[in-house]
Amino acid sequence: MHGLNPLGSVNHALATWTASSTGALWLKDFLPQQIPNARIFLYSYNASASFGASQAGIDGEAEQLLNNFGLDREASSHTP
């Protein structure tokens, strides 16, 4: 997890990991070459929860992250 996004910008997660000079997304274009068996996720969330501005709060955001991982795992049952 990286990159605070207190304003809830839609493209913040992508912009955090994308090189402006080449447009390469590090998590997709380079990391798999270094760790070929890793499952890599890019998870975008509004970091205002960290500052108490979200109704869900940080606990709600964490629960949402875990739920999303669970849904992805069910959808990708063939992946170890």
LOFIBA-458463 format. One line per 8 residues: their letters; for each residue z, y, x of C-alpha. Coordinates in nm, 2 decimals. Example, Ala and Ser with C-alpha at 12.3 -4.5 7.8 and 13.67 -1.06 7.14 Angstrom:
2
AS> 0.78,-0.45,1.23 ~ 0.71,-0.11,1.37
This chain:
80
MHGLNPLG> 0.00,0.00,0.00 ~ -0.09,0.33,0.14 ~ -0.17,0.68,0.03 ~ 0.04,0.88,-0.21 ~ -0.15,1.00,-0.51 ~ 0.08,1.22,-0.71 ~ -0.20,1.38,-0.90 ~ -0.35,1.05,-1.03
SVNHALAT> -0.69,1.11,-0.88 ~ -0.92,0.82,-0.98 ~ -1.09,0.78,-0.64 ~ -0.79,0.84,-0.42 ~ -0.74,0.47,-0.33 ~ -1.11,0.43,-0.22 ~ -1.11,0.77,-0.04 ~ -0.79,0.67,0.15
WTASSTGA> -0.96,0.36,0.31 ~ -1.32,0.49,0.33 ~ -1.46,0.65,0.65 ~ -1.62,0.98,0.56 ~ -1.87,0.95,0.84 ~ -2.01,0.61,0.76 ~ -1.90,0.54,0.40 ~ -1.75,0.20,0.52
LWLKDFLP> -1.46,0.08,0.32 ~ -1.23,-0.07,0.58 ~ -1.06,-0.32,0.35 ~ -1.40,-0.46,0.25 ~ -1.62,-0.41,0.55 ~ -1.40,-0.48,0.85 ~ -1.06,-0.64,0.76 ~ -1.22,-0.97,0.63
QQIPNARI> -1.38,-1.02,0.97 ~ -1.04,-1.00,1.13 ~ -0.85,-1.21,0.87 ~ -1.12,-1.43,0.70 ~ -0.88,-1.62,0.47 ~ -0.69,-1.32,0.35 ~ -0.70,-1.21,-0.01 ~ -0.74,-0.83,0.00
FLYSYNAS> -0.66,-0.61,-0.29 ~ -0.71,-0.24,-0.34 ~ -0.46,-0.13,-0.60 ~ -0.48,0.22,-0.73 ~ -0.17,0.37,-0.90 ~ -0.03,0.72,-0.98 ~ 0.23,0.78,-0.72 ~ 0.40,1.04,-0.93
ASFGASQA> 0.63,0.76,-1.04 ~ 0.78,0.77,-0.69 ~ 0.88,1.13,-0.76 ~ 1.02,1.06,-1.11 ~ 0.73,1.22,-1.30 ~ 0.60,0.90,-1.46 ~ 0.74,0.78,-1.79 ~ 0.72,0.42,-1.66
GIDGEAEQ> 0.90,0.51,-1.34 ~ 0.88,0.32,-1.01 ~ 1.01,0.00,-1.17 ~ 0.74,0.01,-1.44 ~ 0.47,0.07,-1.18 ~ 0.60,-0.23,-0.97 ~ 0.60,-0.45,-1.28 ~ 0.25,-0.35,-1.36
LLNNFGLD> 0.14,-0.44,-1.00 ~ 0.30,-0.78,-1.03 ~ 0.13,-0.83,-1.37 ~ -0.21,-0.74,-1.23 ~ -0.16,-0.98,-0.94 ~ -0.07,-1.26,-1.19 ~ -0.38,-1.18,-1.41 ~ -0.60,-1.19,-1.10
REASSHTP> -0.45,-1.52,-0.99 ~ -0.52,-1.67,-1.33 ~ -0.88,-1.55,-1.32 ~ -0.93,-1.68,-0.97 ~ -0.77,-2.02,-1.00 ~ -1.02,-2.17,-0.76 ~ -0.89,-1.94,-0.48 ~ -0.59,-2.08,-0.28
